[in-house]
Amino acid sequence: MREGAEVLEVDHHGDKVLRLADGSILKLFRRRRVISSAALYPYARRFANNAAALARLGIPVPQVIEVLRIPSIERDAVRYAPLAGKTLRELLRGGLAPARERELKAAFTRFVVGLHDQGVYFRSLHLGNVVCTPEGRLGLIDFADLRIHPWSLGKYLRARNLRRMQGLDEERDWIDAAAIVGGRPPGGAQ
């Protein structure tokens, strides 16, 4: 499976994300602790379950092909077809016209308000995990640590969900915190 693969992401434990020869993505997960809930409910399975749940909510996500356990390297993995498009971070770093940037910021705020209204709590929310598809819709990637509640998120969880982005200098100004925490799209209209 690894033959001809391109390594997309690596850390000090080894390869994390690979693009396989067939164009699919293989994301590897390691257990961080010996005693962990990941032993019973691996992150690869969480990723696959979250992908299915988000798709049911109408949110564009990668299409999961299979969930794997790879004992030889003590990893779990998920293989998926990537979500077409570019992350908002890629678009931002590539340079955006001011009008396009304003348009994407407003769309991002509406997207996050919609996620929160649907009970989606995503601790790893940042512009690198939000994809703008060729159709102009926003979707999510890398969501193994996401939780979906059966109720709309309250103000505390909405604010907590934004903390990671608020710590990222180049992404901080993409947050309309008052609109997101208050559950209002830009301009105050519902």
C-alpha positions as CSV (number, residue, x, y, z in Angstrom):
1,M,0.0,0.0,0.0
2,R,2.9,2.4,0.8
3,E,4.7,1.8,-2.4
4,G,4.9,4.9,-4.5
5,A,3.3,7.0,-1.7
6,E,4.1,10.7,-1.1
7,V,4.5,11.6,2.6
8,L,2.4,14.7,3.3
9,E,2.9,15.0,7.0
10,V,5.4,13.6,9.4
11,D,6.2,14.1,13.1
12,H,8.9,12.8,15.4
13,H,7.1,9.5,15.7
14,G,7.1,9.0,11.9
15,D,4.8,9.4,9.0
16,K,1.3,10.7,9.7
17,V,-0.3,11.4,6.4
18,L,0.5,9.8,3.0
19,R,-1.0,10.2,-0.5
20,L,-1.1,6.7,-1.9
21,A,-0.3,5.9,-5.6
22,D,-4.1,5.7,-6.3
23,G,-4.6,9.3,-5.1
24,S,-6.3,8.2,-1.8
25,I,-5.0,9.5,1.5
26,L,-3.8,7.3,4.4
27,K,-3.9,9.0,7.8
28,L,-2.1,7.1,10.5
29,F,-3.0,7.4,14.2
30,R,-0.9,6.3,17.2
31,R,-2.1,5.8,20.7
32,R,-0.5,8.5,22.9
33,R,-0.8,6.4,26.1
34,V,-0.9,2.7,26.9
35,I,-4.1,3.1,28.8
36,S,-6.4,5.2,26.7
37,S,-9.9,5.2,25.3
38,A,-8.2,4.9,21.9
39,A,-7.6,1.3,22.6
40,L,-11.3,0.6,22.6
41,Y,-12.4,3.3,20.2
42,P,-9.4,4.1,17.9
43,Y,-9.0,7.6,16.4
44,A,-9.3,6.0,12.9
45,R,-12.7,4.7,13.8
46,R,-13.7,8.1,15.3
47,F,-12.6,9.8,12.1
48,A,-14.8,7.4,10.0
49,N,-17.8,7.8,12.3
50,N,-17.4,11.6,12.4
51,A,-17.2,11.7,8.6
52,A,-20.4,9.8,8.3
53,A,-22.2,12.0,10.9
54,L,-21.0,15.2,9.3
55,A,-22.1,14.0,5.8
56,R,-25.6,13.3,7.3
57,L,-25.6,16.9,8.4
58,G,-24.8,18.0,4.9
59,I,-21.2,19.1,5.5
60,P,-18.7,18.2,2.8
61,V,-16.1,15.8,4.1
62,P,-13.6,13.3,2.7
63,Q,-15.1,10.0,1.7
64,V,-13.8,7.1,3.9
65,I,-12.8,4.0,2.0
66,E,-11.6,1.8,4.9
67,V,-10.4,1.8,8.5
68,L,-7.3,-0.3,9.2
69,R,-5.4,-1.7,12.1
70,I,-1.7,-2.0,11.3
71,P,-0.1,-4.1,14.1
72,S,3.4,-4.2,12.5
73,I,3.8,-0.4,13.2
74,E,1.3,-0.2,16.1
75,R,-1.0,2.2,14.3
76,D,-4.6,2.5,13.3
77,A,-5.3,4.2,10.0
78,V,-8.1,5.5,7.8
79,R,-7.9,5.6,4.0
80,Y,-10.1,8.1,2.3
81,A,-10.7,10.0,-0.9
82,P,-9.6,13.6,-0.3
83,L,-12.2,16.4,-0.2
84,A,-11.7,18.4,-3.4
85,G,-10.7,22.0,-3.0
86,K,-8.2,24.1,-1.0
87,T,-8.0,24.8,2.7
88,L,-8.8,28.4,3.7
89,R,-5.2,28.5,5.0
90,E,-3.9,27.6,1.5
91,L,-6.1,30.2,-0.1
92,L,-5.0,32.9,2.5
93,R,-1.3,32.1,2.0
94,G,-1.7,32.1,-1.7
95,G,-2.9,35.7,-1.6
96,L,-6.5,36.8,-1.8
97,A,-8.0,39.9,-3.3
98,P,-9.5,42.0,-0.4
99,A,-13.1,41.4,-1.7
100,R,-12.6,37.7,-1.9
101,E,-11.0,37.6,1.6
102,R,-14.1,39.5,3.1
103,E,-16.4,37.1,1.2
104,L,-14.6,34.0,2.6
105,K,-14.4,35.4,6.1
106,A,-18.2,36.0,6.1
107,A,-18.7,32.5,4.7
108,F,-16.4,31.0,7.4
109,T,-18.4,32.8,10.1
110,R,-21.7,31.5,8.7
111,F,-20.2,28.0,8.5
112,V,-19.0,28.0,12.1
113,V,-22.3,29.3,13.3
114,G,-24.0,26.6,11.4
115,L,-21.7,23.9,12.8
116,H,-22.4,25.2,16.4
117,D,-26.2,25.3,15.7
118,Q,-26.0,21.7,14.6
119,G,-24.1,20.7,17.8
120,V,-20.7,20.3,16.3
121,Y,-17.8,21.0,18.7
122,F,-14.5,20.8,16.8
123,R,-11.4,21.5,19.1
124,S,-9.1,21.5,16.1
125,L,-11.0,24.2,14.3
126,H,-8.6,26.4,12.2
127,L,-8.3,27.5,8.6
128,G,-6.1,24.5,7.8
129,N,-9.0,22.1,8.6
130,V,-11.7,24.0,6.5
131,V,-11.8,23.3,2.8
132,C,-13.4,25.5,0.2
133,T,-14.7,23.1,-2.5
134,P,-14.8,23.8,-6.2
135,E,-18.5,24.5,-5.8
136,G,-17.7,27.2,-3.2
137,R,-19.0,25.2,-0.2
138,L,-17.0,24.9,3.0
139,G,-16.2,21.5,4.4
140,L,-14.1,19.9,7.1
141,I,-11.0,17.6,7.2
142,D,-9.0,16.1,10.0
143,F,-11.8,15.8,12.5
144,A,-11.0,12.7,14.6
145,D,-11.4,14.8,17.8
146,L,-14.7,16.3,16.8
147,R,-17.9,15.7,18.9
148,I,-21.5,16.2,17.8
149,H,-24.0,17.0,20.5
150,P,-27.7,16.4,20.0
151,W,-28.3,20.1,20.8
152,S,-27.1,23.5,19.6
153,L,-23.9,24.5,21.4
154,G,-24.2,27.1,24.2
155,K,-22.1,30.3,24.4
156,Y,-19.4,28.7,26.6
157,L,-18.7,25.9,24.1
158,R,-18.9,28.2,21.1
159,A,-16.3,30.5,22.7
160,R,-14.1,27.6,23.8
161,N,-14.2,26.2,20.3
162,L,-12.6,29.4,19.0
163,R,-9.6,29.5,21.4
164,R,-7.2,27.6,19.2
165,M,-7.8,30.0,16.2
166,Q,-7.6,33.0,18.5
167,G,-4.0,31.9,19.3
168,L,-3.0,31.8,15.7
169,D,-1.7,35.3,14.6
170,E,-2.5,35.0,10.9
171,E,-6.0,33.5,11.5
172,R,-7.2,35.5,14.5
173,D,-8.8,38.2,12.3
174,W,-10.9,35.6,10.5
175,I,-13.0,35.2,13.6
176,D,-16.1,37.3,14.1
177,A,-16.3,36.1,17.7
178,A,-19.4,38.1,18.6
179,A,-21.3,36.6,15.7
180,I,-20.0,33.1,16.3
181,V,-20.5,33.0,20.1
182,G,-23.8,34.8,19.8
183,G,-24.9,32.4,17.0
184,R,-25.5,35.1,14.4
185,P,-24.2,35.2,10.9
186,P,-22.4,38.4,9.8
187,G,-24.6,41.4,9.6
188,G,-26.8,40.1,12.4
189,A,-29.5,38.6,10.1
190,Q,-30.6,35.1,10.8
